[in-house]
Amino acid sequence: MRPEFDLAARDERAGPRHHLRALLVALLRVDPVSRMETLVGSALFARALRNPVLAVRYRQGRAALTDVVAGQLAAAGVEGDTRAAADTTLALIDGLASDILLGHHTPEAALVLLDGQLRSAR
């Protein structure tokens, strides 16, 4: 996991929503080095579309990530189907990460959108 998430996770004063945001920001990859990691991930995703073995591993990893985010949403007090909320949240992260790479959104604008989504999560 990204160092910034690790540091946020160690802050015992921080609440569950803070930890959830730290995880999502780490997944969003707003700095130049981690944007390069997004490009590598995109290349692996494209390869997984044509490679059944890689596709299975990709789906397993995505399911595990969805479980983690769903758990974080539940810990943050989000009610209802937290798995569906996790899928929606991860779809937002995926879209924003692509928009950052394409220059449609700046990292700062993407963070504003993420924060708005987190505020609306109940």
N, CA, C and O atoms as a DFTB+ gen file, in Angstrom:
488 C
 N C O
     1  1       0.858      -1.181       0.000
     2  2       0.000       0.000       0.000
     3  2       0.893       1.229       0.000
     4  3       2.048       1.172       0.421
     5  1       0.365       2.302      -0.460
     6  2       1.099       3.558      -0.580
     7  2       1.502       4.084       0.795
     8  3       0.756       3.909       1.758
     9  1       2.662       4.723       0.905
    10  2       3.133       5.235       2.203
    11  2       2.165       6.221       2.845
    12  3       2.005       6.210       4.066
    13  1       1.515       7.076       2.052
    14  2       0.612       8.058       2.650
    15  2      -0.590       7.382       3.314
    16  3      -1.105       7.881       4.314
    17  1      -1.039       6.248       2.763
    18  2      -2.132       5.520       3.399
    19  2      -1.640       4.887       4.687
    20  3      -2.341       4.902       5.700
    21  1      -0.447       4.335       4.653
    22  2       0.122       3.712       5.844
    23  2       0.220       4.709       6.988
    24  3      -0.101       4.380       8.129
    25  1       0.661       5.928       6.689
    26  2       0.773       6.953       7.732
    27  2      -0.606       7.337       8.275
    28  3      -0.776       7.498       9.483
    29  1      -1.584       7.484       7.385
    30  2      -2.937       7.843       7.831
    31  2      -3.532       6.726       8.672
    32  3      -4.230       6.989       9.652
    33  1      -3.263       5.484       8.298
    34  2      -3.807       4.347       9.031
    35  2      -3.235       4.266      10.438
    36  3      -3.886       3.740      11.341
    37  1      -2.020       4.784      10.636
    38  2      -1.393       4.734      11.961
    39  2      -1.883       5.829      12.900
    40  3      -1.642       5.764      14.105
    41  1      -2.557       6.818      12.369
    42  2      -3.041       7.931      13.185
    43  2      -4.234       7.453      14.001
    44  3      -5.351       7.364      13.490
    45  1      -3.994       7.151      15.252
    46  2      -5.039       6.592      16.108
    47  2      -6.143       7.601      16.410
    48  3      -7.250       7.213      16.785
    49  1      -5.855       8.886      16.252
    50  2      -6.866       9.910      16.503
    51  2      -7.847      10.024      15.341
    52  3      -8.953      10.542      15.498
    53  1      -7.443       9.548      14.202
    54  2      -8.287       9.659      13.011
    55  2      -9.429       8.651      13.081
    56  3      -9.269       7.535      13.575
    57  1     -10.566       9.069      12.580
    58  2     -11.733       8.197      12.569
    59  2     -11.800       7.352      11.309
    60  3     -10.951       7.473      10.427
    61  1     -12.808       6.498      11.227
    62  2     -12.950       5.604      10.084
    63  2     -13.082       6.329       8.742
    64  3     -12.569       5.850       7.731
    65  1     -13.760       7.470       8.722
    66  2     -13.881       8.209       7.453
    67  2     -12.523       8.736       6.983
    68  3     -12.249       8.779       5.784
    69  1     -11.692       9.129       7.917
    70  2     -10.344       9.585       7.565
    71  2      -9.553       8.427       6.947
    72  3      -8.861       8.610       5.946
    73  1      -9.654       7.269       7.529
    74  2      -8.940       6.098       7.013
    75  2      -9.467       5.713       5.638
    76  3      -8.699       5.361       4.743
    77  1     -10.800       5.783       5.478
    78  2     -11.400       5.474       4.178
    79  2     -10.885       6.449       3.123
    80  3     -10.508       6.035       2.027
    81  1     -10.868       7.731       3.446
    82  2     -10.383       8.723       2.486
    83  2      -8.913       8.473       2.150
    84  3      -8.522       8.563       0.986
    85  1      -8.107       8.164       3.144
    86  2      -6.683       7.907       2.899
    87  2      -6.511       6.729       1.939
    88  3      -5.676       6.779       1.037
    89  1      -7.296       5.674       2.132
    90  2      -7.229       4.525       1.234
    91  2      -7.615       4.931      -0.181
    92  3      -6.928       4.574      -1.138
    93  1      -8.705       5.674      -0.321
    94  2      -9.185       6.052      -1.651
    95  2      -8.231       7.014      -2.345
    96  3      -8.038       6.920      -3.558
    97  1      -7.636       7.930      -1.603
    98  2      -6.653       8.840      -2.204
    99  2      -5.440       8.042      -2.681
   100  3      -4.883       8.333      -3.739
   101  1      -5.035       7.048      -1.912
   102  2      -3.912       6.206      -2.340
   103  2      -4.259       5.468      -3.630
   104  3      -3.407       5.306      -4.504
   105  1      -5.506       5.023      -3.748
   106  2      -5.942       4.334      -4.968
   107  2      -6.079       5.304      -6.139
   108  3      -5.901       4.913      -7.293
   109  1      -6.393       6.562      -5.851
   110  2      -6.585       7.563      -6.898
   111  2      -5.271       7.909      -7.591
   112  3      -5.262       8.218      -8.782
   113  1      -4.182       7.860      -6.867
   114  2      -2.852       8.071      -7.446
   115  2      -2.710       9.475      -8.023
   116  3      -2.681       9.667      -9.239
   117  1      -2.624      10.435      -7.136
   118  2      -2.604      11.832      -7.547
   119  2      -1.214      12.404      -7.791
   120  3      -1.099      13.510      -8.318
   121  1      -0.158      11.688      -7.427
   122  2       1.188      12.230      -7.638
   123  2       1.795      11.626      -8.910
   124  3       1.334      10.584      -9.377
   125  1       2.825      12.271      -9.475
   126  2       3.393      11.808     -10.753
   127  2       3.896      10.370     -10.734
   128  3       3.685       9.643     -11.706
   129  1       4.545       9.940      -9.676
   130  2       5.067       8.572      -9.620
   131  2       3.923       7.561      -9.647
   132  3       3.973       6.575     -10.382
   133  1       2.907       7.810      -8.853
   134  2       1.810       6.849      -8.808
   135  2       0.962       6.908     -10.073
   136  3       0.297       5.926     -10.403
   137  1       0.967       8.029     -10.789
   138  2       0.261       8.067     -12.078
   139  2       0.925       7.118     -13.063
   140  3       0.248       6.515     -13.895
   141  1       2.244       6.980     -12.977
   142  2       2.939       6.011     -13.826
   143  2       2.470       4.600     -13.477
   144  3       2.310       3.760     -14.362
   145  1       2.253       4.342     -12.198
   146  2       1.730       3.036     -11.780
   147  2       0.344       2.791     -12.373
   148  3       0.000       1.656     -12.703
   149  1      -0.447       3.849     -12.509
   150  2      -1.768       3.725     -13.124
   151  2      -1.633       3.292     -14.576
   152  3      -2.413       2.469     -15.055
   153  1      -0.652       3.837     -15.274
   154  2      -0.424       3.434     -16.662
   155  2      -0.051       1.961     -16.755
   156  3      -0.517       1.254     -17.648
   157  1       0.781       1.502     -15.843
   158  2       1.155       0.081     -15.825
   159  2      -0.080      -0.767     -15.537
   160  3      -0.291      -1.800     -16.173
   161  1      -0.891      -0.332     -14.583
   162  2      -2.117      -1.057     -14.271
   163  2      -3.066      -1.108     -15.453
   164  3      -3.722      -2.124     -15.680
   165  1      -3.143      -0.030     -16.200
   166  2      -3.996      -0.003     -17.390
   167  2      -3.504      -0.995     -18.441
   168  3      -4.300      -1.665     -19.098
   169  1      -2.197      -1.080     -18.589
   170  2      -1.630      -2.039     -19.541
   171  2      -1.937      -3.480     -19.111
   172  3      -2.262      -4.327     -19.943
   173  1      -1.831      -3.745     -17.816
   174  2      -2.157      -5.085     -17.318
   175  2      -3.642      -5.392     -17.504
   176  3      -4.008      -6.517     -17.842
   177  1      -4.489      -4.400     -17.284
   178  2      -5.918      -4.586     -17.483
   179  2      -6.204      -4.937     -18.946
   180  3      -6.970      -5.858     -19.229
   181  1      -5.591      -4.204     -19.866
   182  2      -5.791      -4.484     -21.289
   183  2      -5.330      -5.900     -21.630
   184  3      -5.968      -6.591     -22.425
   185  1      -4.245      -6.318     -21.041
   186  2      -3.761      -7.682     -21.274
   187  2      -4.714      -8.710     -20.679
   188  3      -4.934      -9.769     -21.267
   189  1      -5.282      -8.400     -19.511
   190  2      -6.222      -9.328     -18.867
   191  2      -7.472      -9.544     -19.715
   192  3      -8.118     -10.587     -19.611
   193  1      -7.813      -8.583     -20.539
   194  2      -8.978      -8.737     -21.413
   195  2      -8.793      -9.855     -22.429
   196  3      -9.767     -10.404     -22.945
   197  1      -7.546     -10.188     -22.713
   198  2      -7.242     -11.234     -23.698
   199  2      -6.605     -12.480     -23.088
   200  3      -6.314     -13.442     -23.800
   201  1      -6.391     -12.466     -21.795
   202  2      -5.706     -13.588     -21.144
   203  2      -6.588     -14.094     -20.003
   204  3      -6.686     -13.442     -18.964
   205  1      -7.232     -15.256     -20.186
   206  2      -8.168     -15.754     -19.178
   207  2      -7.539     -15.966     -17.795
   208  3      -8.192     -15.717     -16.782
   209  1      -6.310     -16.412     -17.740
   210  2      -5.654     -16.648     -16.445
   211  2      -5.436     -15.319     -15.729
   212  3      -5.712     -15.200     -14.535
   213  1      -4.950     -14.341     -16.446
   214  2      -4.730     -13.023     -15.870
   215  2      -6.069     -12.376     -15.483
   216  3      -6.156     -11.666     -14.481
   217  1      -7.097     -12.626     -16.281
   218  2      -8.427     -12.073     -15.982
   219  2      -8.961     -12.608     -14.651
   220  3      -9.559     -11.865     -13.873
   221  1      -8.744     -13.891     -14.397
   222  2      -9.193     -14.478     -13.128
   223  2      -8.480     -13.808     -11.969
   224  3      -9.115     -13.441     -10.981
   225  1      -7.177     -13.645     -12.076
   226  2      -6.407     -13.001     -11.001
   227  2      -6.829     -11.553     -10.804
   228  3      -6.917     -11.071      -9.674
   229  1      -7.089     -10.864     -11.906
   230  2      -7.534      -9.473     -11.830
   231  2      -8.876      -9.397     -11.093
   232  3      -9.056      -8.555     -10.213
   233  1      -9.821     -10.284     -11.454
   234  2     -11.133     -10.284     -10.790
   235  2     -11.008     -10.630      -9.312
   236  3     -11.715     -10.059      -8.482
   237  1     -10.112     -11.563      -8.973
   238  2      -9.913     -11.909      -7.565
   239  2      -9.369     -10.714      -6.783
   240  3      -9.824     -10.438      -5.673
   241  1      -8.412     -10.016      -7.352
   242  2      -7.848      -8.839      -6.697
   243  2      -8.884      -7.737      -6.542
   244  3      -8.945      -7.066      -5.511
   245  1      -9.695      -7.558      -7.575
   246  2     -10.732      -6.525      -7.505
   247  2     -11.779      -6.880      -6.453
   248  3     -12.256      -6.002      -5.734
   249  1     -12.139      -8.158      -6.357
   250  2     -13.110      -8.583      -5.339
   251  2     -12.551      -8.349      -3.936
   252  3     -13.275      -7.911      -3.042
   253  1     -11.274      -8.638      -3.743
   254  2     -10.651      -8.408      -2.435
   255  2     -10.623      -6.917      -2.109
   256  3     -10.888      -6.526      -0.972
   257  1     -10.307      -6.086      -3.094
   258  2     -10.296      -4.641      -2.879
   259  2     -11.708      -4.136      -2.558
   260  3     -11.880      -3.280      -1.690
   261  1     -12.699      -4.658      -3.246
   262  2     -14.088      -4.279      -2.975
   263  2     -14.466      -4.639      -1.547
   264  3     -15.140      -3.863      -0.869
   265  1     -14.041      -5.803      -1.086
   266  2     -14.316      -6.206       0.296
   267  2     -13.691      -5.235       1.295
   268  3     -14.323      -4.865       2.285
   269  1     -12.462      -4.829       1.038
   270  2     -11.773      -3.896       1.940
   271  2     -12.516      -2.560       1.978
   272  3     -12.770      -2.019       3.054
   273  1     -12.861      -2.033       0.811
   274  2     -13.551      -0.740       0.766
   275  2     -14.936      -0.858       1.405
   276  3     -15.368       0.054       2.110
   277  1     -15.627      -1.961       1.170
   278  2     -16.937      -2.161       1.803
   279  2     -16.798      -2.179       3.320
   280  3     -17.626      -1.603       4.025
   281  1     -15.766      -2.829       3.822
   282  2     -15.509      -2.844       5.263
   283  2     -15.217      -1.458       5.805
   284  3     -15.679      -1.098       6.887
   285  1     -14.449      -0.677       5.052
   286  2     -14.138       0.691       5.470
   287  2     -15.397       1.566       5.456
   288  3     -15.585       2.402       6.340
   289  1     -16.246       1.371       4.460
   290  2     -17.502       2.123       4.406
   291  2     -18.386       1.777       5.599
   292  3     -18.983       2.663       6.210
   293  1     -18.470       0.491       5.931
   294  2     -19.273       0.072       7.088
   295  2     -18.705       0.667       8.371
   296  3     -19.455       1.146       9.222
   297  1     -17.375       0.637       8.511
   298  2     -16.740       1.198       9.703
   299  2     -16.983       2.707       9.798
   300  3     -17.034       3.268      10.893
   301  1     -17.132       3.353       8.646
   302  2     -17.378       4.794       8.615
   303  2     -18.850       5.133       8.842
   304  3     -19.232       6.303       8.845
   305  1     -19.671       4.102       9.030
   306  2     -21.076       4.338       9.347
   307  2     -22.011       4.405       8.164
   308  3     -23.168       4.800       8.309
   309  1     -21.526       4.024       6.989
   310  2     -22.396       4.011       5.818
   311  2     -23.377       2.852       5.963
   312  3     -22.979       1.717       6.227
   313  1     -24.642       3.147       5.790
   314  2     -25.686       2.135       5.949
   315  2     -26.055       1.548       4.594
   316  3     -25.711       2.092       3.545
   317  1     -26.758       0.435       4.642
   318  2     -27.233      -0.186       3.408
   319  2     -26.224      -1.166       2.847
   320  3     -25.412      -1.735       3.578
   321  1     -26.287      -1.353       1.556
   322  2     -25.446      -2.319       0.858
   323  2     -24.056      -1.720       0.640
   324  3     -23.809      -1.039      -0.356
   325  1     -23.162      -1.983       1.579
   326  2     -21.828      -1.381       1.493
   327  2     -21.009      -1.977       0.346
   328  3     -20.094      -1.328      -0.158
   329  1     -21.326      -3.195      -0.068
   330  2     -20.616      -3.775      -1.209
   331  2     -20.962      -3.010      -2.494
   332  3     -20.081      -2.716      -3.302
   333  1     -22.240      -2.693      -2.674
   334  2     -22.641      -1.893      -3.840
   335  2     -22.027      -0.495      -3.752
   336  3     -21.586       0.058      -4.760
   337  1     -22.002       0.063      -2.562
   338  2     -21.384       1.383      -2.369
   339  2     -19.886       1.310      -2.677
   340  3     -19.322       2.247      -3.243
   341  1     -19.250       0.213      -2.311
   342  2     -17.821       0.043      -2.606
   343  2     -17.598      -0.055      -4.115
   344  3     -16.664       0.549      -4.645
   345  1     -18.449      -0.811      -4.807
   346  2     -18.333      -0.904      -6.266
   347  2     -18.476       0.473      -6.909
   348  3     -17.720       0.824      -7.815
   349  1     -19.445       1.247      -6.439
   350  2     -19.664       2.594      -6.974
   351  2     -18.469       3.494      -6.677
   352  3     -18.018       4.241      -7.545
   353  1     -17.968       3.422      -5.473
   354  2     -16.827       4.247      -5.077
   355  2     -15.585       3.885      -5.888
   356  3     -14.857       4.771      -6.334
   357  1     -15.342       2.599      -6.081
   358  2     -14.185       2.180      -6.872
   359  2     -14.342       2.560      -8.338
   360  3     -13.357       2.883      -9.001
   361  1     -15.566       2.525      -8.849
   362  2     -15.794       2.983     -10.225
   363  2     -15.466       4.469     -10.343
   364  3     -14.885       4.902     -11.338
   365  1     -15.840       5.249      -9.327
   366  2     -15.499       6.670      -9.315
   367  2     -13.982       6.843      -9.323
   368  3     -13.447       7.640     -10.094
   369  1     -13.295       6.098      -8.466
   370  2     -11.828       6.187      -8.396
   371  2     -11.209       5.830      -9.745
   372  3     -10.305       6.523     -10.210
   373  1     -11.683       4.764     -10.374
   374  2     -11.150       4.359     -11.682
   375  2     -11.343       5.462     -12.720
   376  3     -10.430       5.781     -13.482
   377  1     -12.543       6.038     -12.738
   378  2     -12.826       7.100     -13.697
   379  2     -12.003       8.345     -13.444
   380  3     -11.467       8.944     -14.377
   381  1     -11.901       8.734     -12.194
   382  2     -11.105       9.921     -11.863
   383  2      -9.627       9.707     -12.185
   384  3      -8.953      10.620     -12.665
   385  1      -9.127       8.502     -11.921
   386  2      -7.722       8.216     -12.231
   387  2      -7.473       8.356     -13.732
   388  3      -6.457       8.914     -14.147
   389  1      -8.390       7.854     -14.536
   390  2      -8.262       8.005     -15.991
   391  2      -8.345       9.469     -16.395
   392  3      -7.587       9.929     -17.249
   393  1      -9.273      10.199     -15.776
   394  2      -9.418      11.621     -16.101
   395  2      -8.169      12.420     -15.733
   396  3      -7.811      13.367     -16.433
   397  1      -7.513      12.050     -14.654
   398  2      -6.261      12.713     -14.282
   399  2      -5.202      12.442     -15.345
   400  3      -4.503      13.358     -15.779
   401  1      -5.085      11.181     -15.765
   402  2      -4.092      10.833     -16.786
   403  2      -4.334      11.587     -18.089
   404  3      -3.391      12.031     -18.745
   405  1      -5.606      11.729     -18.459
   406  2      -5.950      12.394     -19.716
   407  2      -5.913      13.915     -19.619
   408  3      -5.979      14.606     -20.635
   409  1      -5.807      14.436     -18.401
   410  2      -5.799      15.871     -18.215
   411  2      -7.189      16.489     -18.161
   412  3      -7.326      17.712     -18.195
   413  1      -8.216      15.658     -18.079
   414  2      -9.587      16.173     -17.957
   415  2      -9.804      16.807     -16.584
   416  3     -10.475      17.832     -16.464
   417  1      -9.232      16.190     -15.557
   418  2      -9.280      16.728     -14.200
   419  2      -7.858      16.843     -13.674
   420  3      -7.004      16.011     -13.976
   421  1      -7.617      17.867     -12.896
   422  2      -6.362      17.949     -12.153
   423  2      -6.502      17.032     -10.942
   424  3      -7.622      16.684     -10.566
   425  1      -5.405      16.638     -10.330
   426  2      -5.511      15.859      -9.099
   427  2      -6.323      16.591      -8.024
   428  3      -7.089      15.968      -7.289
   429  1      -6.155      17.892      -7.938
   430  2      -6.890      18.666      -6.933
   431  2      -8.401      18.629      -7.198
   432  3      -9.194      18.487      -6.267
   433  1      -8.788      18.756      -8.460
   434  2     -10.217      18.701      -8.808
   435  2     -10.778      17.308      -8.534
   436  3     -11.914      17.174      -8.080
   437  1      -9.993      16.280      -8.806
   438  2     -10.440      14.906      -8.540
   439  2     -10.667      14.705      -7.042
   440  3     -11.621      14.041      -6.636
   441  1      -9.786      15.280      -6.226
   442  2      -9.954      15.166      -4.777
   443  2     -11.220      15.877      -4.301
   444  3     -11.900      15.397      -3.393
   445  1     -11.534      17.008      -4.908
   446  2     -12.774      17.714      -4.559
   447  2     -13.977      16.833      -4.880
   448  3     -14.909      16.745      -4.080
   449  1     -13.966      16.182      -6.038
   450  2     -15.072      15.289      -6.415
   451  2     -15.161      14.094      -5.467
   452  3     -16.252      13.696      -5.058
   453  1     -14.011      13.528      -5.122
   454  2     -14.000      12.408      -4.182
   455  2     -14.560      12.834      -2.835
   456  3     -15.378      12.124      -2.249
   457  1     -14.129      13.977      -2.344
   458  2     -14.616      14.457      -1.048
   459  2     -16.121      14.701      -1.074
   460  3     -16.811      14.435      -0.090
   461  1     -16.628      15.203      -2.184
   462  2     -18.070      15.394      -2.314
   463  2     -18.823      14.080      -2.246
   464  3     -19.877      13.983      -1.617
   465  1     -18.268      13.070      -2.900
   466  2     -18.886      11.746      -2.864
   467  2     -18.857      11.171      -1.441
   468  3     -19.832      10.572      -0.988
   469  1     -17.755      11.356      -0.758
   470  2     -17.645      10.832       0.609
   471  2     -18.608      11.557       1.559
   472  3     -19.174      10.945       2.465
   473  1     -18.784      12.857       1.344
   474  2     -19.740      13.601       2.190
   475  2     -21.164      13.104       1.975
   476  3     -21.963      13.087       2.911
   477  1     -21.487      12.700       0.751
   478  2     -22.851      12.254       0.469
   479  2     -23.097      10.812       0.901
   480  3     -24.246      10.374       0.957
   481  1     -22.053      10.081       1.204
   482  2     -22.203       8.676       1.648
   483  2     -22.760       8.642       3.065
   484  3     -22.142       9.165       3.992
   485  1     -23.872       8.057       3.223
   486  2     -24.507       7.946       4.547
   487  2     -24.811       6.525       4.841
   488  3     -25.347       6.216       5.905
